[in-house]
Amino acid sequence: MLRLIKNLNSIWNKFKNDQKSFWEELEEQMVASDISVNTTGKILAEVKKHVYSENINDIEKIKALLKEQIVEILKTNGGIDLKMSPASPTVFLIVGVNGTGKTTSVAKLASMFKGKGKKILISAADTYRSAAVEQIQHYAEKLDLDIVYHQKFSDPGAVVYDSLEKAKARGIDLVIIDTAGRMQTSYNLMEELKKIKKVIMKRIDREVDEILLVIDSTTGQNARNQAELFNDSLNLTGIILTKIDGTSRGGIVLTIKNDLGIPIKLFTDGEKLDNIHYFDPVEFTESIFS
Amino acid sequence: MFDLLTNKFENLFYKIRNKGKLSPGDLDDALREIKLALLEADVNFKVVKEFLENIKTRAIGEKILESLTAYQQVVKIVNEEITGMLGSTSSGVVFAPKGPTIIMTVGLQGTGKTSAVIKLANFLGSKFQKKVSIVAADIYRPAAVLQLEDMAKNIAVDVYSESNSDPISISVKGVELFKRSGSDVIIIDTAGRLQIDEKMMKEIVGIRSKVNPHQIFLVLDAMTGQEAVNIASTFNQKVECDGIILTKLDSDTRGGAALSVYHVVKKPIKFISSGERIEDFDIFYPDRIASRILGMGDILTLVEKAEKVVSEKEAKILEEKIYKNELNFEDFVGQLRSIKKMGSLDKIFSMLPIANKNRIFKKINLDDSYISRIEAIINSMTVEERRKPHIINGSRRKRIARGSGSSVSEVNKLLLQFSKTRQMMKQFSGQKGKFNLPAGNL
C-alpha cells in the first residue's frame, strides 16, 4: 500500500489543458485507494479552494496541499500511545470481523510489550473458531507468556473473568484479550462483546484501557461500517490496520478517522512478530506520495 | 449484501419515476448517482467508467430519452448491464469426466479459505452425494491443520495432513492416497498468501503442476476494496483459476468487488459463502443478485429455501386450515420453526423486495432469539390452549407468562399478533394461485 497517489505526475499535464479532467482523474486515483467518495470530495474541495484563491499552478505545491489535508484528517489530539493504567493489570480488548488478523495482532502486541519488560497474560476468549485456542497457545509458548483458556464453546465472558482473576493473583502488568471474529451486523455476537466489556469493567472498576478494532487494509468501504457498528457497541479507543505489506492502500482509514474520529493507532506489515508499529500520520502521508 | 447499491438505485429511480420523459440533464444526474453508488460499493473505478459508458451509449442508441417509459428502460438497461458484469449465467459445478475431481483453493490470508473448503465439502457431499476428502496443505499458520481437522470431523470428511513436510509433497501424497481410497472429490486447502510474494506463489504453481487440479478456485473476501481486481488477476495469471468463491457475504457487505472481478478477470463467481453455519454456502446466480441490486429482492432464492424446509403436503394441509380459519398455535409454532430452518431472520429479510431496507433494518431488531421467545410462550400453553386459542383468558395468560419467563404483556402481544395473522392469512387464501410464503406476514 502507501502509494495512494503515485500517479499524480502522470496526470499533471492535464492541469494546464483541461483542469476539469485533472481533478476528475485525481478523484479517481483517490477513490481507487479506497478513500470514500465523500472524504475524497472533502479533501479536494479544500485543495481546490487554495489552488484557485492563490492561483497555484505548481505540482509540488498541490502535492503539499494534499498532504496537508490528509495529515489534518489523520492526526489525533493527545497522541496514539496505548494507555497503560497506573493500577495493574492494564487491559486491552482486541475485536474485529473474521479474518482480519486479530490473533496475530494479539501476538504482535504481546511481543511489543514484552520487549518493554511487561508481564503479559493472554486471554483466549475466542472459544468459537476451531483451533483458535491452539493458535494463540502456539504464540504464547513462543513468547513465553501466561495464557488463560477454557474449553471450546465455553462462555468467553467466563474466560475473561478468569483471566483477570489470575492476572491479579500473578502480578501481571498487561492482559490482552483475543476475541472471536464476528460480523458487525450480528446482533447476538455484538451483545456478547458488550457483555465481555462489562465483565472487564466490573473487575477493574474503570473503563477498559484500550478497545482496539482490527481492520484488514484490503477491505474497501465496508471497513467504515465495521468501525461505526463496533464503535456504537463498544466505544473503540483505536484501530489496528493489518496486512499493509500487501498491495491494498488502506485509504479507508482516512474515511474512518474523518467520519467517526477513531484514531489509527498501530499497523502491521508482515508475518514476523515484530512487524507491528505505531501509526504516524505524517510518515503515512509521506509514503503515499513517495 | 449489495444493500447500499440497492438503496441508491431505489432513491434515484424514485426521483425520476414520476417524470416520465427524461431530459439529458436527468440522464447525467442518474449516471452520476450510479457512479457514486457503484464506487461506494467497491466496484473498481475502471469498471465503473466502462459501465457508465455502456449505459450512456445504450440510452442514447435506444433513444430512451424520447420514450414515455424512460424510467423503466433505464432500469432495464442498468439491470442488464449489471447482470452482464456479473456473468450472465450461473456456471454450476464441474466434475471430472473420469476419476476423482481434484480441486485446489487459493487466496490471501484471512479470506476464509478453510471455512470455504469445509462448506464446499459439505455442499458437494450433501447435494451431489460425493465422497469428499481434504488435503491440508497450509503448514504455515499455527494450528491451521488442527482447525481443518476439527471442522472436518463435524461433517465426517477425511483429512490428509503431515508434519515436517512441504506443501507440494503433502499435496501429491494426499491426492494419491485419496485417489486409491475411492474419493469422488479431493480438495486441497492451501495457506493464505500475498499475490506479490514470489516464493509463496511459486509454491501453488508447483502444486498445480504436480497434482493437475481439475478446478482451481480463488477465495475472495466480498468486503475487498478496489484492489480485488489486481489480486484476482495476479492469482489468475499464476495458476489460472477456474472460478471464484466469494466469502463473507453476510453482514452489510455491498460486494461490489464481485462485479469487477468477473468483468476484468473473466472468471465466474461459482459459489457464495455467507454465514457462520456450514450450510451457509450456495451456487452463485448472477441474475438474482442483479435483481437484488435494483430492489427487486431475491425471491427465487427465498422460494428455494422455503421449498427445502416445507413439503408440498405440509403446505396443502396448512392451506386448508387457513381457508377454514382453523389455524392454531401448533401450526404457528411449526411455521416459526420452518422459518428458523431457512436461516437467520435478517438474511431472509434481505431477500424480500422491500424498498429502503436499511432504514427499516435500523428500526426493527431482527433478533433470532425473538422466535425462541415466541416458542417459549407457545410451549407454556396447554395442548388445548394451543388448539383453541380463544379459551386463553386472563388467568391463563398469567400462567403462560410465568411458565415461559415472559411478561403478561408479551403474551398479550403474541395473542394479538396471532389473531391478526389468522385474519390476514384468511384474506390471502382467498386469492388462489398467488404466491404463499409460509407464515408470510412475519
Interface residues (C-beta under 8 A of the other chain):
Chain A: E28 V31 A32 S33 D34 S36 V37 V97 N98 G99 T100 G101 R129 S130 A131 A132 E134 Q135 Q137 H138 Y139 M183 Q184 T185 S186 Y187 N188 D216 T218 T219 G220 Q221 N222 A223 N225 K243 D245 G246 T247 S248 R249 G251 I252 E271
Chain B: L36 L39 E40 A41 D42 N44 F45 L108 Q109 G110 T111 G112 Y140 R141 P142 A143 A144 L146 Q147 L148 D150 M151 L194 Q195 I196 D221 M223 T224 G225 Q226 E227 A228 N230 I231 K248 D250 S251 D252 T253 R254 G256 A257 D346 N365 L366 D367 D368 S369
